[in-house]
Every structure is written in structure tokens, then in C-alpha cells.
Amino acid sequence: MAFSALQLSMHTLEQLRSGALAGTVRLQLACGLTEFPPEIFDLADSLEILDLSGNALSTLPEDLPRLHKLRVLFCSNNRFTLLPAVLGACPALSMIGFKSNRIREVPAAALQPALRWLILTDNCLTALPPTIGHCTGLQKLMLAGNQLGALPAELAACTGLELLRIAANRLTALPAWLLAMPRLAWLAYAGNPFSAADEAAAAAEATPDPIAWPRLEMAQRLGEGASGVIHEAVLRQTAPHGDTAAQPVAVKLFKGAMTSDGLPRCELAACLGAGSHPNLIPLLGEVIGHPDGLHGCVMALIDPDFRNLAGPPSLASCTRDVYAAGKAFSQTALLRLAHGIAAAAGHLHQRGIMHGDLYAHNILHTSRGDALLGDFGAASLYAPGGAQGEALERLEVRAFGLLLGELVERCADLDASVLARLGELQGRCVQPVPGARPVFEDVARQLALEL
């Protein structure tokens, strides 16, 4: 899953030491640090967000709690082997990011109940302390790319947990208590031993058209996400009479590295297995023969009338997308958009695919309510049918319910009776007992009646 990047100007040690940064709220230093600069403590009365990613740190000072206003700490891409226990003593700290270190252990003392967002992606963890169950304020937990063989049962006490990333670990099963958590809406677990058989079966059934690299003429970059880069391109086709036709397309080339959601190969498998649906971005084939061995897929080039529905969550919003100021929908557009996404999600679940990141920032839309669901970076595969498959679908229905609520909030001309019915549907989708939520087929059917 994406989130709004921390927009900081890169600072320098010279600025810090000269006092030029006095009173700053946000500080970012990436200059090969091997020790925590003591001058940071001069900012104790103002500093709230500290980013020390991209250095060579392995420890933090024991008096770190002197930064009594510190809310957010990023120390990704450093050399930590232990999550510093002192973090648990920082009075205001609610977001911790230690992605891509070498962390093997999380001491119980490092965690505190006020923690909302914990990022430990791409480390070497084999276990979490049972005391994580004391973090009752936890909303986001990102653990993809570790060596976890199980989740502590005490995590079930974190009833506010909404997003969980456990892809690419060593889990042998999804615990039943996990699928019963009342607020969990976004889950990614691909690339674990328990999901390997389903992923292999999906790969065997997928029959994408192979598109040789020489047939593609790459053009401008359209965008870049955690898992890959998307380019505009031209696909050369040879017509029966020997002429060459050109088709505008979009090409996503996967980076091959671990992302916060999981492994790009799992994303590719979900893309290939998703099939065709009017509210999914059409997939034309799989790239073969890239000179650097990269994997990729070729998609239809989307009409420029389509725009992102919202931006990803910010540090402040945590699990909720950020909409442009003044964003509004007509009743017709809202209903078309909501129905299209519910139908697309239902289609995916019929094929044993949980999107895992059903958010507005992964939806393209037009002012008319046309909608396309994209970005399978957090997708997970399962065998359709059975109790677990239905539980996974009802989990994702909660994500849709939250989306529906956001759309309704931004529609000023809803007929009172329609508003009442949508409110009732939204309430059923997000209610805390997962087994009592509707499935996507029922949601799409009710929305179709409103069109």
C-alpha cells in the first residue's frame, strides 16, 4: 500500500549545528550517520517528525525521550539488528518506521500502547513479543518480508487494527482469530508457505498472451509505485497482409524488490489471474524477453479523462485516504462508481483473489462515475469457496464499506431515501462482526437497484 510521502527538504549537519533549524517541526538527515547527532536534542521543544533513513545507524541514545514532542520516527535503510527498547519510553511516539534494516528482535519494552503505525518491513524477524497485544491503539502493522513462522495470539487484543501486511514470511496458516478481528479491512499475505499451493494453481491456470520485448517501444514514464514503473509505450502488431500496426499501451515493469505490501511476483500472478471485467484495467499480456530479465505486464492505455479518486493516506490520517479539497460527486456518479467497484471486487473474489488494498487511491474514475480498480501489489490468492474464502471476502467488504462512506460524505444532492438505504448498506459492510457482513454479490445487487 502506498501512503503520502513525507515531504521534507533534506537538511544538513551544518544547518543543524549552526542553529539554523531552531524551532523546526520536521527534520530529515541522510548523510552517512553512524551515530545519533546530539544537536538534535536542541530541537526538543519543537521536533515532531524525525527521518534518519538512509544512514548507517545501529543504535539510538538512551535519552531519546528528551524529544518529548516526537510523534513520528523513520529509521529505514540503516543497520539496526534490534528495535531500540528506548522507543517505548518516548511519550508522544505513535509512528515507527524501521524498514529494510537487519532487525531480528523486537523487545517488549520497545512497544507502547499509544503506537498507531509500526513498519518493520524487510527485516529478519522470526517472532513478535506477546506484549504487542498491549498496543491497543495499533491501526497499521507492516511486517512483509520477514521470517515470521506465526503471529502471537495476543495480537487479537489489538481490536483497532485495520491494515496488516504479513506477505513473504514463513507462516503456515492464517489464524482464525485474525479473520474475526472487528476492524481489519486491508490484509496482504501472499508469498507464505500456506498460500504457495493456491499461488501455484493460479499460475498454472493463467494463460496470458506473451508479448516479446522487441515489440514494445517505450515512451514517457507515467508513474512509479512501490513495486514497479509504468511507462506509456507502443505495441507493434503485424497485420495478416504484412503491414505493421501500432497500439498505444501502458507497460508496468516490476522492480523485483520487496515492497511494503509484498513481492512483485505475487502482484504479477494476481494481475494475470484477475481476468476481464469492465471495472478492471484491461491486461493485454505478459512481457517476455526483457534484456535485464525484468518481469512486466502490458495493459490498455487508459483514457486521460480518468483521474485518481483520492490520494493515499498521510501521516496524520494513518489508514484513511486524502481527498482533494472540494471533491464532490453527483448522485448518479456516486452510484455508478460504487456499483462498479463492488462488482469488480466480487469478480476478483469469485476467482480467489483478495485485492488487499481496496482504497480510493487505487481507483481511477471520471466525473460520470466510470471506475477502474488497479494496483494488485497487496493482492493475495486463495481457493474459492469454503469458510476461509468467505471470511476473506467479508473482510474486504469492510474496506468497501469505508470507501462507500467516503463517497456518500462527498455527495450533496443525494435523495433522502437513497441516502437512508446507502447508510444502511454501509453500516452492514463495516459492522464489527465480520460474519454478519454481506458478500460483494449482495452489495453490487443492492447498488444496481439504485441506478
C-alpha positions as CSV (number, residue, x, y, z in Angstrom):
1,M,0.0,0.0,0.0
2,A,1.1,3.5,-0.7
3,F,1.0,6.4,1.6
4,S,1.7,10.1,1.1
5,A,5.4,10.6,1.2
6,L,7.0,12.6,3.9
7,Q,7.7,15.8,2.0
8,L,10.8,17.2,3.7
9,S,13.6,19.2,2.4
10,M,16.8,17.3,3.1
11,H,18.7,19.0,5.9
12,T,22.4,19.0,6.6
13,L,24.5,18.6,9.7
14,E,25.9,22.1,9.1
15,Q,22.4,23.6,9.3
16,L,21.7,21.6,12.5
17,R,24.9,22.5,14.2
18,S,24.7,26.2,13.3
19,G,21.3,26.6,14.9
20,A,19.7,27.4,11.5
21,L,17.0,24.8,12.2
22,A,15.9,26.1,15.6
23,G,12.1,25.6,16.1
24,T,11.7,23.1,13.2
25,V,8.9,20.6,13.5
26,R,10.3,18.2,10.8
27,L,13.9,17.1,10.4
28,Q,15.4,14.8,7.7
29,L,19.1,13.8,7.7
30,A,20.7,11.3,5.3
31,C,24.4,11.9,5.4
32,G,26.1,8.6,6.3
33,L,25.5,9.0,10.0
34,T,26.9,6.3,12.2
35,E,25.9,8.0,15.5
36,F,22.8,10.0,16.5
37,P,23.7,13.7,16.3
38,P,23.4,15.1,19.9
39,E,22.4,18.5,18.4
40,I,19.0,17.1,17.6
41,F,18.2,17.5,21.3
42,D,18.4,21.2,20.8
43,L,15.1,20.8,18.9
44,A,13.3,19.0,21.8
45,D,10.7,21.7,22.2
46,S,9.5,21.7,18.6
47,L,10.6,18.4,16.8
48,E,7.6,16.1,15.9
49,I,8.8,14.2,12.9
50,L,12.3,12.8,12.6
51,D,13.6,11.0,9.5
52,L,17.0,9.4,9.8
53,S,16.5,6.9,6.9
54,G,19.4,6.1,4.6
55,N,22.2,6.3,7.1
56,A,24.4,3.7,8.9
57,L,22.9,3.9,12.4
58,S,22.7,0.8,14.6
59,T,21.7,2.4,18.0
60,L,19.7,5.3,19.4
61,P,20.6,7.2,22.5
62,E,19.0,6.2,25.8
63,D,17.9,9.7,26.4
64,L,15.8,9.8,23.2
65,P,12.7,10.5,25.3
66,R,14.0,14.0,25.8
67,L,12.4,14.6,22.4
68,H,9.1,14.9,24.2
69,K,7.1,16.0,21.2
70,L,8.4,13.4,18.8
71,R,5.4,11.7,17.1
72,V,7.0,10.1,14.0
73,L,10.4,8.4,13.7
74,F,11.7,6.9,10.4
75,C,15.0,4.9,10.6
76,S,14.7,2.8,7.4
77,N,17.7,1.6,5.5
78,N,20.1,1.6,8.4
79,R,21.9,-1.1,10.3
80,F,19.8,-1.9,13.3
81,T,19.6,-5.5,14.4
82,L,17.4,-4.8,17.4
83,L,14.4,-2.5,17.6
84,P,15.6,0.0,20.2
85,A,13.9,-0.5,23.5
86,V,14.1,3.2,24.3
87,L,11.3,3.8,21.7
88,G,8.8,2.6,24.2
89,A,9.7,5.4,26.6
90,C,9.1,8.2,24.1
91,P,6.0,9.8,25.5
92,A,4.4,11.0,22.2
93,L,5.7,8.5,19.7
94,S,2.9,6.9,17.7
95,M,4.5,6.0,14.3
96,I,7.7,4.0,14.0
97,G,9.3,3.0,10.6
98,F,12.4,0.7,10.6
99,K,12.0,-0.8,7.1
100,S,15.0,-2.6,5.5
101,N,17.3,-2.9,8.4
102,R,18.6,-6.2,9.9
103,I,16.3,-6.4,12.9
104,R,16.0,-9.9,14.4
105,E,14.3,-9.0,17.7
106,V,11.6,-6.6,19.0
107,P,12.0,-6.2,22.7
108,A,8.7,-5.9,24.6
109,A,9.9,-2.6,26.0
110,A,10.1,-1.1,22.5
111,L,6.3,-1.1,22.1
112,Q,3.8,1.1,23.9
113,P,0.0,1.3,23.9
114,A,-0.1,4.6,22.1
115,L,1.5,3.1,19.0
116,R,-0.7,3.6,15.9
117,W,1.6,2.6,13.0
118,L,4.5,0.2,13.1
119,I,6.6,-0.6,9.9
120,L,9.1,-3.4,10.2
121,T,9.1,-4.5,6.5
122,D,12.1,-6.3,5.1
123,N,13.9,-7.3,8.2
124,C,14.9,-10.7,9.8
125,L,12.2,-11.1,12.4
126,T,11.3,-14.7,13.4
127,A,8.8,-13.7,16.2
128,L,6.9,-10.8,17.8
129,P,6.6,-10.3,21.5
130,P,3.2,-11.3,23.0
131,T,3.2,-7.8,24.6
132,I,2.2,-6.4,21.2
133,G,-1.3,-7.2,22.4
134,H,-0.9,-4.2,24.7
135,C,-0.8,-1.8,21.7
136,T,-4.5,-1.3,21.7
137,G,-4.2,1.8,19.6
138,L,-2.4,0.0,16.8
139,Q,-4.1,0.6,13.4
140,K,-1.3,-0.3,10.9
141,L,1.2,-3.1,11.2
142,M,3.5,-3.8,8.3
143,L,5.6,-6.9,8.6
144,A,6.1,-8.1,5.0
145,G,9.5,-9.7,4.1
146,N,10.5,-11.2,7.4
147,Q,10.8,-14.8,8.7
148,L,7.8,-15.0,10.9
149,G,6.5,-18.5,11.4
150,A,3.5,-17.5,13.4
151,L,1.6,-14.4,14.8
152,P,1.2,-14.1,18.5
153,A,-2.4,-14.8,19.6
154,E,-2.2,-11.7,21.8
155,L,-2.4,-9.6,18.6
156,A,-6.1,-10.4,18.7
157,A,-6.4,-7.9,21.5
158,C,-5.5,-5.1,19.1
159,T,-9.1,-4.6,18.1
160,G,-8.4,-1.3,16.3
161,L,-6.1,-2.9,13.8
162,E,-7.2,-2.0,10.3
163,L,-4.3,-2.8,8.0
164,L,-1.9,-5.8,8.2
165,R,0.9,-6.7,5.9
166,I,2.4,-10.2,6.5
167,A,3.3,-11.2,3.0
168,A,6.6,-13.0,2.2
169,N,7.1,-14.6,5.6
170,R,7.1,-18.3,6.8
171,L,3.5,-18.5,8.0
172,T,2.0,-22.0,7.7
173,A,-1.6,-20.8,8.3
174,L,-3.9,-17.8,8.8
175,P,-5.1,-17.9,12.4
176,A,-8.9,-18.0,12.7
177,W,-8.8,-15.1,15.2
178,L,-7.2,-12.9,12.6
179,L,-10.2,-13.1,10.2
180,A,-12.6,-12.3,13.1
181,M,-10.9,-9.0,14.0
182,P,-13.6,-6.3,14.0
183,R,-11.9,-3.5,12.1
184,L,-9.4,-5.3,9.9
185,A,-10.1,-4.2,6.3
186,W,-6.8,-4.4,4.4
187,L,-4.8,-7.7,4.6
188,A,-1.9,-8.9,2.4
189,Y,-0.4,-12.4,3.0
190,A,0.9,-13.7,-0.4
191,G,4.3,-15.4,-0.5
192,N,3.9,-17.6,2.6
193,P,4.0,-21.4,2.7
194,F,0.3,-21.7,3.4
195,S,-0.6,-19.8,0.3
196,A,2.0,-21.4,-2.0
197,A,-0.4,-24.1,-3.4
198,D,-3.0,-21.5,-4.3
199,E,-0.5,-19.3,-6.0
200,A,0.9,-22.2,-8.0
201,A,-2.6,-23.3,-9.1
202,A,-3.4,-19.8,-10.2
203,A,-0.2,-19.5,-12.1
204,A,-0.9,-22.8,-13.9
205,E,-4.4,-21.6,-14.9
206,A,-3.4,-18.2,-16.1
207,T,-2.7,-18.1,-19.8
208,P,-1.5,-14.5,-20.6
209,D,-0.5,-13.6,-24.1
210,P,3.2,-13.4,-24.3
211,I,4.4,-10.1,-25.6
212,A,8.1,-10.0,-26.7
213,W,10.1,-7.1,-25.6
214,P,11.2,-6.1,-29.1
215,R,7.5,-5.4,-30.0
216,L,7.4,-2.6,-27.4
217,E,8.6,0.9,-28.0
218,M,8.9,2.6,-24.6
219,A,7.9,6.2,-24.2
220,Q,7.3,8.6,-21.3
221,R,7.1,7.4,-17.7
222,L,3.5,7.6,-16.5
223,G,4.2,6.8,-12.8
224,E,6.1,4.8,-10.3
225,G,4.9,2.8,-7.4
226,A,6.5,0.6,-4.7
227,S,6.6,-2.4,-7.0
228,G,7.3,-1.0,-10.4
229,V,7.5,1.7,-13.0
230,I,4.7,2.3,-15.5
231,H,5.6,3.7,-19.0
232,E,3.5,4.7,-21.9
233,A,4.5,2.6,-24.9
234,V,3.6,1.5,-28.4
235,L,2.9,-2.2,-29.1
236,R,3.8,-3.2,-32.7
237,Q,1.4,-5.6,-34.3
238,T,2.0,-7.4,-37.6
239,A,-1.2,-7.5,-39.7
240,P,-2.1,-10.5,-41.9
241,H,-1.1,-8.7,-45.0
242,G,2.3,-7.8,-43.6
243,D,1.7,-4.2,-42.6
244,T,2.7,-3.2,-39.1
245,A,0.0,-1.6,-36.8
246,A,0.8,0.4,-33.7
247,Q,-1.3,0.2,-30.5
248,P,-0.8,2.7,-27.6
249,V,-0.4,0.7,-24.3
250,A,0.9,1.1,-20.8
251,V,3.7,-1.2,-19.6
252,K,4.5,-1.9,-16.0
253,L,8.0,-3.3,-15.3
254,F,8.4,-4.8,-11.9
255,K,11.4,-3.8,-9.8
256,G,11.8,-7.3,-8.2
257,A,12.5,-5.9,-4.7
258,M,10.4,-6.3,-1.6
259,T,7.8,-3.7,-1.1
260,S,5.7,-2.7,1.9
261,D,2.9,-4.9,0.6
262,G,4.9,-8.0,-0.5
263,L,6.6,-9.5,-3.5
264,P,6.2,-8.2,-7.1
265,R,6.0,-11.7,-8.4
266,C,2.8,-12.2,-6.4
267,E,1.4,-9.0,-7.7
268,L,2.1,-10.2,-11.3
269,A,0.3,-13.5,-10.5
270,A,-2.8,-11.7,-9.3
271,C,-2.8,-9.4,-12.3
272,L,-2.6,-12.4,-14.7
273,G,-5.3,-14.2,-12.8
274,A,-7.8,-11.4,-12.5
275,G,-9.4,-11.9,-15.9
276,S,-11.5,-9.4,-17.7
277,H,-14.1,-7.1,-16.1
278,P,-15.4,-3.7,-17.2
279,N,-14.1,-2.1,-14.0
280,L,-10.6,-3.5,-14.1
281,I,-7.8,-2.1,-16.2
282,P,-7.6,-4.5,-19.2
283,L,-4.5,-6.7,-19.2
284,L,-3.2,-7.4,-22.7
285,G,-0.3,-9.7,-21.9
286,E,2.9,-10.5,-20.1
287,V,6.3,-9.1,-21.1
288,I,8.8,-11.7,-22.1
289,G,12.4,-11.4,-23.1
290,H,13.3,-8.2,-21.3
291,P,17.1,-7.7,-21.8
292,D,17.6,-7.3,-18.0
293,G,15.3,-10.2,-17.1
294,L,12.6,-8.0,-15.7
295,H,9.0,-9.2,-15.4
296,G,6.3,-7.0,-16.6
297,C,2.8,-6.7,-18.0
298,V,1.2,-4.8,-20.8
299,M,-2.1,-3.0,-20.1
300,A,-4.5,-0.9,-22.1
301,L,-3.7,2.8,-22.1
302,I,-6.4,4.5,-20.0
303,D,-8.3,7.5,-21.4
304,P,-6.9,10.7,-19.8
305,D,-10.4,11.6,-18.6
306,F,-9.7,9.1,-15.8
307,R,-8.1,10.5,-12.6
308,N,-7.2,9.1,-9.2
309,L,-10.1,9.1,-6.9
310,A,-8.0,10.3,-3.9
311,G,-4.5,10.4,-2.6
312,P,-3.1,7.8,-0.3
313,P,-3.2,8.1,3.5
314,S,-1.0,10.7,5.1
315,L,0.9,10.5,8.4
316,A,-2.0,12.2,10.1
317,S,-4.8,10.2,8.5
318,C,-3.0,6.9,9.0
319,T,-5.5,4.5,7.4
320,R,-7.7,6.9,5.5
321,D,-7.2,8.3,2.1
322,V,-6.8,12.0,1.5
323,Y,-9.3,13.6,-0.9
324,A,-8.8,16.8,-2.7
325,A,-10.4,19.8,-1.1
326,G,-13.9,20.3,-2.5
327,K,-14.1,16.8,-4.1
328,A,-17.7,16.1,-4.8
329,F,-19.9,13.6,-6.7
330,S,-23.3,13.7,-8.2
331,Q,-25.8,11.0,-7.1
332,T,-25.6,9.3,-10.4
333,A,-21.7,9.3,-10.5
334,L,-21.5,8.0,-6.9
335,L,-23.9,5.1,-7.6
336,R,-22.1,4.2,-10.8
337,L,-18.7,4.3,-9.2
338,A,-19.7,2.4,-6.1
339,H,-21.5,-0.3,-8.1
340,G,-18.6,-0.7,-10.5
341,I,-16.0,-1.2,-7.7
342,A,-18.3,-3.6,-5.8
343,A,-18.8,-5.6,-9.0
344,A,-15.1,-5.7,-9.7
345,A,-14.2,-6.8,-6.2
346,G,-16.9,-9.5,-6.4
347,H,-15.4,-10.7,-9.7
348,L,-12.0,-11.0,-8.1
349,H,-13.2,-13.0,-5.2
350,Q,-15.0,-15.4,-7.5
351,R,-11.6,-16.1,-8.9
352,G,-10.0,-16.4,-5.5
353,I,-8.3,-13.0,-5.4
354,M,-8.4,-10.6,-2.5
355,H,-7.3,-7.2,-3.6
356,G,-5.9,-6.3,-0.2
357,D,-5.7,-2.6,-0.9
358,L,-9.3,-1.6,-1.8
359,Y,-8.8,2.1,-1.4
360,A,-9.8,5.2,-3.3
361,H,-6.2,5.9,-4.2
362,N,-6.1,2.7,-6.2
363,I,-9.2,3.7,-8.2
364,L,-9.3,5.7,-11.4
365,H,-12.6,7.5,-12.2
366,T,-14.3,10.0,-14.4
367,S,-16.8,12.7,-13.4
368,R,-19.5,10.4,-14.9
369,G,-18.8,7.7,-12.4
370,D,-16.8,5.4,-14.6
371,A,-14.4,3.5,-12.4
372,L,-11.3,1.2,-12.8
373,L,-9.8,-0.7,-9.9
374,G,-6.0,-1.1,-10.2
375,D,-2.8,-1.9,-8.3
376,F,-2.6,-5.5,-7.2
377,G,0.5,-5.0,-5.1
378,A,-1.2,-6.3,-1.9
379,A,-3.3,-9.0,-3.6
380,S,-3.5,-12.5,-2.1
381,L,-4.8,-15.7,-3.7
382,Y,-6.9,-18.4,-2.2
383,A,-9.0,-21.4,-3.2
384,P,-12.6,-20.0,-3.9
385,G,-15.3,-21.5,-1.8
386,G,-15.1,-22.6,1.8
387,A,-15.3,-20.8,5.1
388,Q,-11.9,-19.1,4.8
389,G,-12.6,-17.7,1.4
390,E,-15.9,-16.3,2.5
391,A,-14.2,-14.8,5.6
392,L,-11.6,-13.1,3.4
393,E,-14.3,-11.6,1.2
394,R,-16.3,-10.3,4.2
395,L,-13.0,-8.8,5.5
396,E,-12.6,-6.9,2.2
397,V,-16.2,-5.8,2.2
398,R,-15.3,-3.7,5.3
399,A,-12.8,-1.8,3.1
400,F,-15.5,-1.2,0.5
401,G,-17.9,0.0,3.3
402,L,-15.3,2.6,4.4
403,L,-14.9,3.7,0.7
404,L,-18.7,4.0,0.3
405,G,-18.9,6.1,3.4
406,E,-16.3,8.5,2.0
407,L,-18.2,8.8,-1.3
408,V,-21.5,9.5,0.5
409,E,-19.9,12.2,2.6
410,R,-18.9,14.0,-0.7
411,C,-22.3,13.9,-2.4
412,A,-24.5,16.8,-1.5
413,D,-27.5,16.0,-3.8
414,L,-28.4,12.5,-2.5
415,D,-32.1,11.9,-2.4
416,A,-33.1,11.3,1.2
417,S,-34.4,7.8,0.6
418,V,-31.3,6.8,-1.3
419,L,-29.2,8.3,1.4
420,A,-31.0,6.2,4.0
421,R,-30.6,3.0,2.0
422,L,-26.9,3.7,1.3
423,G,-26.4,4.4,5.0
424,E,-28.0,1.1,5.9
425,L,-25.8,-0.8,3.4
426,Q,-22.7,1.0,4.5
427,G,-23.4,0.1,8.1
428,R,-23.8,-3.6,7.3
429,C,-20.5,-3.5,5.4
430,V,-18.5,-2.1,8.3
431,Q,-20.2,-3.7,11.2
432,P,-17.7,-5.3,13.7
433,V,-18.9,-8.9,13.3
434,P,-17.3,-10.0,10.0
435,G,-19.6,-13.0,9.5
436,A,-22.7,-10.7,9.5
437,R,-21.4,-8.5,6.6
438,P,-22.8,-9.1,3.1
439,V,-20.7,-10.5,0.3
440,F,-19.9,-8.4,-2.7
441,E,-22.5,-10.0,-4.9
442,D,-25.2,-8.8,-2.5
443,V,-23.6,-5.4,-2.2
444,A,-23.5,-5.0,-6.0
445,R,-27.0,-6.2,-6.4
446,Q,-28.4,-3.6,-3.9
447,L,-26.4,-0.8,-5.6
448,A,-27.7,-1.8,-9.0
449,L,-31.2,-1.3,-7.8
450,E,-30.4,2.3,-7.0
451,L,-29.1,3.1,-10.5
